[in-house]
Amino acid sequence: MNDLIPAGLTGDALWLPVVFLALMGFAILAYVILDGYDLGVGLLMSRAGDDDKDVMVSTIGPFWDANETWLVLGIGLLLIAFPNAHGAILQALYLPVALMLFGLILRGVAFDFRVKARDHHKPLWNRLFFAGSLIASLTQGVMLGRLVTGFVPSLVNDVFSLAIGFCLAAGYGLLGAGWLLIKTEGPLQARAVRWAQVCLVLTALGVAAVSIATPIVSARIFEKWFSLPNILFLAPIPLLTAALFLACWLFLRRLGHDADEGNARGLERWCWAPFACTVGIFVLSFNGLAVSLFPYLVIDRMTIWQVAAASESLWFVLAGAAVVLPAILVYTAFVYRVFRGKTRALSYY
């Protein structure tokens, strides 16, 4: 680790880039979880009936737009705190980023237009909402795959990145199904159990693929994870992740049994558990990836200290972040507090 820090680097220039990396990571993780579940709901709409679609849209109505604030914050921090890396990363990811923005715009337009559309136009906007959710999810997974493979262009890496795209979409579907378990009731809640069971398997495959590929790509990462004493300190991350996958599967099997038996009380008792397990899986997987990459922004090419802005600029931005970040957190907590409870079509209680 010490050999990666430029000689003579001390004080603000040493720790400020680490602080901004942590802030950027927190913003991206918050986006993945919060916007992940509403993207997942959009993906699952393709499996739902017309009446269920209205309820599903209502479950994310008050939240989906604000959830994307975290993406803006994360990209903004990357642009300002690590300007050289921002240019290199977005240049390598130009096409998936452009497609992701197209998908987010498409689902935003479809979300609003489906409410005002006449009955015979509504199915079209439902399909476009699904398409926008799918495009955004796939491209984010492709970007993750490209990051893991160090942006090295090759057919194998491109196929791997596309596979990760589908697995991340499944992960978002798992978050979305868990959200529907919490916010809905009756037949839709029972169907969400089945959707979650399928998505759980695909998500596990995606997490396993990234976990295997990352140390293969970089000898440094392999040594970090599998040398002594590091393996003893880092082993809890994959072990806890596997435990959460198992717990999520057991909870879903229990909920599936309750759904088959028509046990609404049992469904309500544990409806929160799959979503909580999935959030834990995403947090642990994100931390595992962060451990692998640190202190690089691009694997084995750019460290945070090589591409960080001047300390004076970082102090100025940190003062702004100290105001903006708490404001977003308070607003987010307020919205989730106000719109807590079960959702019905276009109404809340």
C-alpha atoms as one frame of an Amber mdcrd trajectory, in Angstrom:
protein
   0.000   0.000   0.000   2.726   2.475   0.983   4.513   1.981  -2.334   1.409
   3.352  -4.121   1.501   6.671  -2.259   3.653   9.262  -4.088   6.867  10.079
  -2.234   6.650  13.118   0.038   2.849  13.251  -0.016   1.549  14.283   3.399
  -1.220  16.256   5.101  -4.249  17.406   3.123  -2.942  16.020  -0.156  -2.787
  12.558   1.430  -6.134  12.227   3.205  -8.482  14.518   1.249  -8.574  12.217
  -1.827  -9.456   9.316   0.488 -12.340  11.331   1.974 -13.695  12.167  -1.471
 -13.353   8.570  -2.605 -15.439   7.533   0.420 -18.063  10.229  -0.287 -18.257
   9.233  -3.945 -18.553   5.567  -2.989 -21.333   6.325  -0.515 -23.271   8.316
  -3.132 -22.949   5.551  -5.740 -23.937   2.851  -3.238 -26.973   4.900  -2.169
 -27.947   5.286  -5.822 -27.545   1.582  -6.584 -29.799   0.588  -3.669 -32.411
   3.348  -3.852 -32.737   3.720  -7.603 -32.037   0.005  -7.933 -35.330  -1.018
  -6.374 -37.394   1.370  -8.517 -35.551   0.224 -11.645 -36.338  -3.301 -10.485
 -40.030  -2.489 -10.149 -39.939  -1.164 -13.710 -38.355  -4.406 -14.907 -40.941
  -6.545 -13.112 -43.836  -4.651 -14.702 -43.406  -6.854 -17.772 -44.626  -9.795
 -15.641 -47.642  -8.035 -14.093 -51.247  -7.496 -15.107 -52.683  -4.079 -15.949
 -54.218  -3.494 -12.518 -51.011  -4.533 -10.773 -48.980  -2.143 -12.918 -50.791
   0.859 -11.421 -50.075  -0.359  -7.901 -46.432  -1.058  -8.762 -45.926   2.420
 -10.184 -47.572   3.895  -7.086 -45.055   2.124  -4.819 -42.189   4.111  -6.381
 -44.091   7.295  -7.299 -42.920   9.526  -4.424 -39.333   8.240  -4.452 -37.958
   7.426  -7.909 -37.061  10.933  -9.042 -35.246  11.845  -5.809 -33.372   8.537
  -5.851 -31.510   9.645  -8.975 -30.083  12.610  -7.038 -27.462  10.235  -5.669
 -26.204   9.479  -9.190 -25.790  13.181  -9.893 -23.900  13.626  -6.615 -21.580
  10.682  -7.273 -20.723  11.739 -10.837 -20.313  15.346  -9.693 -17.808  14.337
  -7.021 -15.875  12.274  -9.576 -15.775  15.225 -11.981 -14.593  17.771  -9.414
 -12.388  15.711  -7.104 -10.744  13.477  -9.729 -10.930  15.425 -13.009  -8.284
  13.424 -14.889  -9.879  10.098 -13.960 -13.322  11.477 -14.839 -12.178  12.133
 -18.400 -10.497   8.756 -18.812 -13.357   6.761 -17.278 -16.173   8.473 -19.160
 -14.199   8.261 -22.398 -13.962   4.483 -21.941 -17.646   4.314 -20.977 -19.026
   6.877 -23.425 -21.480   4.532 -25.187 -22.954   2.810 -22.069 -23.223   6.171
 -20.267 -25.079   7.697 -23.232 -27.410   4.675 -23.382 -27.984   4.815 -19.618
 -29.014   8.466 -19.833 -31.326   7.610 -22.730 -32.901   4.837 -20.645 -33.375
   7.104 -17.621 -34.945   9.811 -19.788 -37.204   7.276 -21.501 -38.494   5.841
 -18.224 -39.001   9.348 -16.799 -41.106  10.403 -19.771 -43.045   7.123 -19.750
 -43.675   7.399 -16.004 -45.414  10.753 -16.390 -47.195  10.075 -19.685 -48.710
   6.745 -18.593 -50.688   8.591 -15.900 -52.264  10.991 -18.413 -52.559   8.617
 -21.362 -55.861   7.322 -22.674 -56.563   3.659 -22.002 -55.520   2.466 -25.470
 -52.167   4.309 -25.205 -51.328   3.163 -21.691 -49.845  -0.244 -22.708 -47.361
   1.577 -24.961 -46.104   3.764 -22.111 -45.917   0.721 -19.840 -43.679  -1.005
 -22.391 -41.517   2.090 -22.743 -41.198   2.345 -18.954 -39.999  -1.261 -18.899
 -37.633  -0.617 -21.823 -36.123   2.449 -20.122 -35.631   0.493 -16.897 -34.005
  -2.394 -18.782 -31.644  -0.150 -20.758 -30.544   1.738 -17.640 -30.002  -1.485
 -15.675 -28.080  -3.296 -18.406 -25.791  -0.361 -19.141 -24.946   0.095 -15.469
 -23.994  -3.575 -15.304 -21.897  -3.231 -18.452 -20.073  -0.288 -16.862 -19.373
  -2.404 -13.786 -18.028  -5.196 -15.986 -15.810  -2.775 -17.882 -14.496  -1.356
 -14.594 -13.674  -4.833 -13.256 -11.779  -5.725 -16.448  -9.808  -2.468 -16.368
 -11.424  -1.046 -19.530  -9.303  -3.405 -21.645 -11.107  -3.884 -24.988 -11.589
  -7.505 -26.056 -14.427  -9.783 -27.114 -14.163 -11.819 -23.903 -14.325  -8.698
 -21.744 -17.271  -7.345 -23.719 -19.217 -10.614 -23.338 -18.367 -10.693 -19.626
 -19.544  -7.079 -19.197 -22.824  -7.818 -20.976 -23.371 -10.875 -18.758 -22.787
  -8.720 -15.676 -25.341  -6.301 -17.122 -28.038  -8.991 -17.084 -27.004 -10.116
 -13.596 -27.164  -6.556 -12.242 -30.608  -6.207 -13.818 -31.565  -9.366 -11.905
 -30.161  -7.781  -8.742 -32.328  -4.732  -9.314 -35.259  -7.069  -9.921 -34.527
  -8.697  -6.555 -34.520  -5.280  -4.868 -37.738  -4.370  -6.688 -39.462  -7.607
  -5.681 -38.373  -7.056  -2.069 -39.779  -3.534  -2.198 -43.092  -4.844  -3.543
 -43.220  -7.367  -0.701 -43.052  -4.480   1.763 -45.383  -2.053  -0.020 -48.107
  -4.314  -1.441 -50.498  -7.024  -0.289 -52.663  -9.793  -1.697 -51.971 -11.561
  -5.024 -49.347  -9.014  -6.124 -47.376  -9.564  -2.934 -47.526 -13.333  -3.506
 -46.280 -12.923  -7.084 -43.414 -10.765  -5.832 -42.185 -13.765  -3.820 -41.889
 -15.841  -7.015 -40.158 -13.043  -8.884 -37.672 -12.610  -6.038 -36.790 -16.316
  -6.016 -35.825 -16.250  -9.704 -33.893 -12.985  -9.398 -32.010 -14.258  -6.338
 -30.385 -17.074  -8.325 -29.302 -14.754 -11.153 -27.988 -12.190  -8.670 -25.886
 -14.857  -6.954 -24.370 -15.775 -10.322 -23.476 -12.130 -10.970 -21.844 -11.627
  -7.571 -19.876 -14.856  -8.006 -18.731 -13.828 -11.500 -17.413 -10.457 -10.342
 -15.769 -12.034  -7.281 -13.943 -14.582  -9.447 -13.015 -12.239 -12.301 -11.553
  -9.418 -10.216  -8.559 -11.319  -8.758  -7.971 -13.014 -12.127  -7.666  -9.636
 -13.856  -5.109  -8.254 -11.388  -2.287 -10.092  -9.605  -2.247  -7.269  -7.045
  -5.887  -7.890  -6.160  -5.280 -11.643  -5.997  -2.445 -11.103  -3.526  -4.531
  -8.669  -1.487  -7.322 -11.200  -0.989  -5.428 -14.493  -0.740  -2.185 -13.675
   1.092  -1.707 -13.937   4.835  -2.791 -12.232   7.034  -5.156 -10.378   4.644
  -7.282 -13.449   3.953  -8.140 -13.699   7.644  -9.351 -10.083   7.818 -11.185
 -10.093   4.486 -12.802 -13.544   4.672 -15.871 -12.196   6.573 -16.969 -10.232
   3.476 -17.619 -13.243   1.184 -18.749 -15.415   4.093 -21.341 -12.885   5.270
 -22.465 -12.342   1.672 -23.032 -16.077   1.228 -24.892 -16.174   4.559 -27.203
 -13.379   3.425 -27.931 -15.173   0.151 -28.863 -18.261   2.140 -30.981 -16.248
   4.587 -32.775 -14.492   1.709 -33.529 -17.851   0.083 -34.899 -19.273   3.340
 -37.063 -16.202   3.952 -38.428 -16.364   0.413 -39.197 -20.064   0.777 -41.047
 -19.312   4.014 -42.962 -16.478   2.372 -43.756 -18.676  -0.622 -45.232 -21.271
   1.711 -47.315 -18.585   3.441 -48.519 -17.327   0.053 -49.558 -20.836  -1.018
 -51.415 -21.308   2.265 -53.085 -17.906   2.037 -51.417 -16.872   5.306 -51.515
 -13.063   4.976 -50.331 -12.629   8.555 -47.204 -14.687   7.881 -46.486 -12.707
   4.728 -46.702  -9.432   6.626 -44.540 -10.670   9.485 -41.478 -11.355   7.327
 -42.162  -9.201   4.247 -39.263  -6.877   5.115 -36.636  -9.631   5.386 -35.783
 -10.297   1.675 -35.323  -6.580   0.979 -33.104  -6.198   4.065 -31.011  -9.221
   3.037 -30.660  -7.878  -0.502 -29.511  -4.479   0.752 -26.940  -6.278   2.907
 -25.746  -8.266  -0.126 -25.316  -5.082  -2.169 -23.477  -3.321   0.666 -21.078
  -6.218   1.237 -20.489  -6.735  -2.494 -19.799  -3.033  -2.930 -17.356  -3.070
  -0.030 -15.617  -6.111  -1.455 -15.195  -4.348  -4.790 -13.946  -1.219  -3.003
 -11.344  -3.278  -1.115 -10.188  -4.794  -4.399  -9.867  -1.493  -6.237  -8.464
   0.769  -3.499  -6.493   2.965  -3.990  -7.050   2.759  -7.759  -9.870   4.383
  -9.688  -8.858   2.356 -12.755  -7.377  -1.045 -11.911  -3.567  -0.903 -11.820
  -3.475   2.355 -13.795  -4.658   5.413 -11.821  -4.482   5.879  -8.053  -6.627
   8.485  -6.317  -3.550  10.560  -5.458  -2.344  10.655  -9.064  -5.608  12.086
 -10.394  -6.895  14.146  -7.443  -7.522  17.872  -7.794  -5.510  20.423  -5.791
  -6.078  20.422  -2.030  -7.487  23.964  -2.161 -10.146  22.860  -4.646 -10.978
  19.789  -2.576 -11.447  21.885   0.577 -13.836  24.191  -1.293 -15.885  21.262
  -2.613 -15.842  19.531   0.777 -17.478  22.600   2.338 -20.250  22.377  -0.251
 -20.640  18.629   0.258 -20.983  19.218   4.011 -24.155  21.217   3.226 -25.558
  19.227   0.283 -25.133  15.697   1.649 -27.019  16.249   4.945 -29.769  18.076
   3.038 -30.243  15.094   0.708 -30.226  12.674   3.652 -32.820  14.692   5.584
 -35.069  15.082   2.555 -34.792  11.373   1.741 -35.622  10.361   5.311 -38.577
  12.782   5.350 -40.049  11.408   2.099 -39.749   7.791   3.219 -41.309   8.715
   6.552 -44.292  10.502   4.971 -45.036   7.765   2.409 -44.470   4.756   4.651
 -47.006   1.937   4.763 -48.841  -0.077   2.138 -49.584   1.280  -1.312 -52.717
   1.053  -3.376 -53.236   2.190  -6.960 -52.356   5.884  -7.112 -52.984   6.421
  -3.391 -51.233   5.953  -0.066 -52.266   5.575   3.515
